[in-house]
Amino acid sequence: MTKKYTEDHEWVSIDGETATVGISNYAQEQLGDVVFVEVPEVGAEMSKGDELAVVESVKAASEVYAPITGEVVEVNEGLEDNPSQVNEDAEGDGWFAKLKVSDASEADGLMDEAAYQEYVKGLA
Amino acid sequence: MGDNQQALRTALYDLHVELGGKMVPFAGYDMPVQYPDGIMKEHLHTRDAAGLFDVSHMGQVVIKGDDPAKSIEKLLPGDIQGLEAGQMRYSFLTNVRGGIMDDLIVTRRENDLFVVVNAACKEQDIEIFKTGLAGEATVEVLEDRSLVALQGPKAADVLARFNDAVTTMPFMTYRELDIAGVACFVTRSGYTGEDGYEISMPSSEAEMICRKLLAEDEVAPIGLGARDSLRLEAGLCLYGHDLTQETTPVMGTLLWAIAKRRREEANFPGADVILKQIAEKPAMKRVGILPEGRAPAREHTEIADMDGNIVGEITSGGFGPTMQAPVAMGYVPLELSAVGTDIQLMVRGKARPAKVAKMPFVEQRYYRGE
């Protein structure tokens, strides 16, 4: 299983044909209290860079983009009643969607965890 | 103000930074949008205990003259002459079309008026005062004073430790009182729906006084983010959003702020337009809106009727931490303005069900006296 990060603070964890997508812990800290997540519909076809979800904090709405191309096969239903999962465990229980990936090599250009941590340090 | 202009700082800037405030540009000033606790906790803390807000970016103006209460009534529809010394009133400057130029609070003091205006409208308002009152009254901007708000159910207990005279002050009254040994203007007012005070103090002493207030267990610093969600839940208008030069007091459902005497006299800017609108009812009206579900509907979200026709727009909207639900206000046609009316909100292109709702969303808890 490989986990990669985008410059827009999404993470994607690929296991075989399935990619799980969410936002980084850094992103949830920046957003503050998450009060709503609009997840995509199961069956939706996402191209890399498409709008996958919208995260609403008390103050503002932020778009989340698909880090990889694929079909949405599952969404995190738990976020509907408990959006604060994103704050509590952004890179675990706070995942947004799972995609069926056709070309996992798309993730090759993304940052690994060490590179992402360096990238985030540079934003401070 | 242009983008290249240096952002102004209030006397409390260094304290905000020390407290971990996330500073953002607001009305020309660098102001804290939130502290490390975050908007949700700050909001709930204010409803539960007491929050301290820096509102020094707002304009503080003193108007002096032979009869400043009479003079200022040329510019606004409020009953200022009817105020006793030490009483204050919410009003708004109107233009000849009946539109609102700014909303403000006028306090009648022994010999003059103390007026607090919005930061973004400060220069415009001062110009309106100076031009409109020329020959009758002088307009002095208090550049060396800061303004903070202490809001919440514990605000009275806390401030009484500094001066117990504050305890018996009713809502919308003014006194000059020593707080931490400093001569302050204290009003029992605020914009959160909670009991509380606004305290005008010399800027040189502002940090000292705020540190003492923050040292009290019940008090936490609160940023602009929670200030906005608190006032929205309280059903209070934000100028430039819920009220503009294109909205009249009638559309804004602020008729309670236009006294009977002033309607009869009809001698304020835009009186003809406003009185005609009172008689004939406005086409559009500000209402409270409760979206169903958890998705917030933000400012500029389109409002549709049940047939899908776009009929209006959200002017303030977000998540209400006390309500634990999204809340909004906006303008709808009069025929859709009754509480309980079903409407739809076009959130990111998708129609979401909502209802016109009674405001305030959270009960106001002002201290009206024993």
Interface residues (C-beta under 8 A of the other chain):
Chain A: G32 D33 V35 F36 E38 V54 E56 S57 V58 K59 A60 A61 E80 P83
Chain B: V33 Q34 G38 I39 M40 K41 H43 G225 D228 S229 R294 A295 P296 R298 G318 F319 P321 P326 R348
